[in-house]
Amino acid sequence: MTPDLFGESPKKRRRVMMHAADQGHAPALMPGWRTAKGGLFECSRCGHSTGWLFDMQDSEVRRGIPCPICNQEG
C-alpha cells in the first residue's frame, strides 16, 4: 500500500449559482456606476430572488452570482 503524499483533502462542494431571470437597464446611471446594465437573479434550487442588481458587465450577468442561501457554511 502506498502512503498518501498530500494528506486527506476535503471534498469541496460545488457553488450554487443564481442565474438571471430577466435582464435590463437602469433608468439612469448612479454616481460611481460603470454601467446601467443589470438583472433579476433567482436560484433554481431554493427559489431565492435578489431583486434587481445593476452596475454589472454582460459577462457578470451571464455567469450569475452565488446563492447566499444554498452556499451557507454549516
C-alpha positions as CSV (number, residue, x, y, z in Angstrom):
1,M,0.0,0.0,0.0
2,T,1.4,3.4,-0.9
3,P,1.3,6.3,1.6
4,D,-0.9,9.3,0.8
5,L,1.7,12.0,-0.1
6,F,-0.6,15.0,0.2
7,G,-2.9,14.0,3.1
8,E,-6.6,13.7,3.1
9,S,-8.0,16.5,1.0
10,P,-11.6,17.5,1.9
11,K,-14.1,17.4,-0.9
12,K,-15.3,20.9,-1.9
13,R,-19.0,21.3,-2.6
14,R,-19.9,23.0,-5.9
15,R,-21.0,26.5,-5.6
16,V,-24.7,27.0,-6.4
17,M,-25.2,30.0,-8.7
18,M,-28.2,32.2,-9.2
19,H,-28.9,33.0,-12.8
20,A,-30.6,36.0,-14.4
21,A,-34.4,35.5,-14.8
22,D,-34.6,38.9,-16.5
23,Q,-32.1,41.5,-17.8
24,G,-32.3,45.2,-18.4
25,H,-31.0,48.7,-17.9
26,A,-31.5,51.1,-15.0
27,P,-33.3,54.3,-15.9
28,A,-30.1,56.3,-15.2
29,L,-26.5,55.9,-14.0
30,M,-26.0,56.4,-10.3
31,P,-22.8,58.1,-9.1
32,G,-19.9,55.6,-9.2
33,W,-21.6,53.1,-11.5
34,R,-19.7,51.9,-14.6
35,T,-22.8,50.7,-16.4
36,A,-26.6,50.7,-16.1
37,K,-26.9,47.1,-17.1
38,G,-28.2,44.5,-14.6
39,G,-30.5,41.7,-13.9
40,L,-33.1,40.0,-11.7
41,F,-31.4,36.9,-10.2
42,E,-33.2,33.8,-9.0
43,C,-31.9,30.4,-7.6
44,S,-33.4,27.4,-9.4
45,R,-32.6,25.2,-6.4
46,C,-34.2,27.1,-3.4
47,G,-36.2,29.8,-5.2
48,H,-34.4,32.8,-3.5
49,S,-34.6,36.1,-5.5
50,T,-32.3,39.0,-5.1
51,G,-34.4,41.6,-6.8
52,W,-32.8,43.9,-9.4
53,L,-29.0,44.3,-9.3
54,F,-27.3,46.9,-11.5
55,D,-23.8,48.1,-12.4
56,M,-22.8,44.7,-13.9
57,Q,-21.0,43.8,-17.1
58,D,-22.6,41.5,-19.6
59,S,-20.3,38.6,-18.6
60,E,-21.2,39.0,-14.9
61,V,-24.9,38.8,-15.7
62,R,-24.4,35.7,-17.9
63,R,-22.2,34.0,-15.2
64,G,-24.6,34.6,-12.4
65,I,-24.0,35.2,-8.7
66,P,-23.6,32.8,-5.8
67,C,-26.8,32.0,-3.9
68,P,-26.4,33.2,-0.3
69,I,-29.0,30.6,1.0
70,C,-27.6,27.4,-0.7
71,N,-24.0,28.3,-0.2
72,Q,-24.2,28.9,3.6
73,E,-21.5,27.1,5.6
74,G,-22.7,24.6,8.1
